[in-house]
Amino acid sequence: MRVQTFSRAQILEEFTVRFQSLAANDYRGFKQEFEYLEEVGQNIPSRAGTTEANQNKNRYPYIVPYDYCRVRLSVQNQNPFSDYINASFVPGGGTERDFICTQGPLPHTMADFWRMVWEQNVQIVVMVTALRHKDVVLCDEYWPLEPGTVQHGHIQVTTVNRQHGPDYFITTINLRQRDCPTDRTVTHYYYPPWPDRGVPKDPPSLCAFTEHVRQHLETLPRLGPAVVHCSAGVGRSGTFVALLWLMQLSARGIRPDVKAAVEDLRLHRTWMVQKLQQYVLVYQCLLHWLNARMVGSAWLQLHGLNINPTHPKFQPHSSASKGTKVKKKHRQRRKSTSDQERFTTQHFLHPSNIFKKLLPSSALPKQGPKMSPSTLLPSR
């Protein structure tokens, strides 16, 4: 069946209207969509991860993979539990196994992590968490930060070189397995500024990082899935995969559907895109990326659409500098303005406008879960 495609201008126009609609009435549409997704996948069996023999392999005991799509390692020393790792195959627009989302390795699961990378022919690992936040370990150091070699089980891990991006690191890693004559090369992308259970302060930097990974994936033969992990492997990992997936669809002229993508991801791993702010971030970054691809970043800045939160244009205005009459006039003008006019591109790309209101609303009506996989069109 031939897939219908659309121009970049059409996709951008439709997605902009969609964003405006969801942002109207205090972002009610975003809240409704996210509440609809809350229960998706919650009844899918996850017995392997809760087995007593495997419980200590989970960084967080309440986040375990579904049995039907968990990554299974080769059995070692006839131990039936040695096939377990807290990792799940998830879709990305092509197959049900385009990505592996997993938790940040623990000291005693590093050998399993690298065994998974080897057995699944992984060529790219994307890490969207810092190693630590204050005194809390979010992910243990499973690769040499500087050039050097460490041994994890049967796999020798060597950092060959490390490059610095604007706010991320790209490391070339050489893998060698005992008794195997050939080496393998893995590219490790490390994006540390993304806070746990939150969103980056600079969404455009995440767009640039994701686009860098996307373009790299486009050049590789499809030998195996890409690995994506944060700390738990659900919130930031799911957000990254959803964004990259929808970028790929859009680049091929296919309309992006954030809700359908997140629903499909949650049917493969629990709590993918864990927070409402992360869900909106997918929309925000995709809109920024579509704008940049359509007209270029220079045009965006010229027209006041730079969504860098540190830019002076997008700092909250001080109420102390405004008189009471000005405030009243402003409120009256807002009341007479339609939703379409109110939520201009500049307004809804303002991070403070988006995120300060995105708290769960108990007043919103709940909808029942939809348990059948979404049917997003293939992008590859």
Steps between C-alpha positions, in 0.01 A plus 500: 500500500632838400550744787353845447754773553475874552727799449696649787284811479182294535635304795620816675169680445290208627727437798496867596120503499500181704733653757287812524189292556659296780644813662165681512303533825800472732654209305197284562556291187848394609369399841215298352727315259747415774232384743362273228843334480543446874371142514625381163703181541461476876338154485759336275681214684848578638581184692867453411604832653323432827644152547705484819814399310476809279380767741848627584564561128241780495614849587142586595283208619177644358636538145548163330464391136194328358560130448397490135748761374783485753852455368618147571871437547665170421484256791829473688620190688157339466354762735146571374496841666815618323296605199343793687585866456273798570465592134218507246473496122296801387388623156637798316312519173642199319468188711401400852871480584647825371619599849585344832406712800673399819594626844838650586731208581566407862848386614391135486312530167770667289616166358139422405465842335804451279400141427166636377676757282716225350226242450258749344759650260449847647694777328367805685439555872319819606522607864262781601586539867785625712687241704404679821266763634651640818555190716267272305648256251278494192721273293826324580805566285495205262757625247836681535437875490853554372700282256565168668377143540279320752380141511134414557446126506620356171500837324788745488383862474748756366439871464687603186419871493251750639368810325324794662182637347329820619349320801556132430780253444561252219725208590635234267514167683671183385359166617683169501356173623713220634580238233355721226749606230315818395444830678188713487456876518221668695424872501393625842296822517488657845258787573537589872299827534162324505380488865338191651120495464515839328580683177814675373527872562593551135261303272678608178816328623305176536370548145854538371621199696212282378548612140870411525411147613225473238733589216759251626238223511404581142853421382532163676406156369216360709697233684333541837296739714633817657515498881349797685517535877464752779480392863182293499474473123145634471454878537787665319570189291141486380498873427818474293376199301162662435666819377748321276228269364274793407791691348560200274135487400489872427822490299331245274189707458282302743280686747632465858256381767647550849214335686508187281878471529500528880212254524691248290814551710303444822373172359865390483642645822328642805478877561676603181493882497436506872406862569255742342781751450691235303195430286466868411875516439458254212251741339714803575823352362331357193341837422835675541668241278232526230532879502878480475485253211242708320645847521829482686600606851596851388142567388368373834723735695417791269130451569539459875455122506823408675382263775819511703371555856808706589430751222392837654194510272358198678558596862180568699413870507515665840153590625654774713574701185137510395230722641158376608331664200735328258425164660124554478521606137714196425246269667210658312684462171568133573131436572402632159766304316420168340695184591648487151637853533607455861722199448737636240818310418707736713265447796485125504870454436569699816623229743378681810153529348495129425648336804376718785141390438555132431399355835263201511140617522267280702208690349565364153285203392683169484478276198546128492821345370531386145694177497547434129828613339483820299549472126766753412617470143855366450768760450769281356 
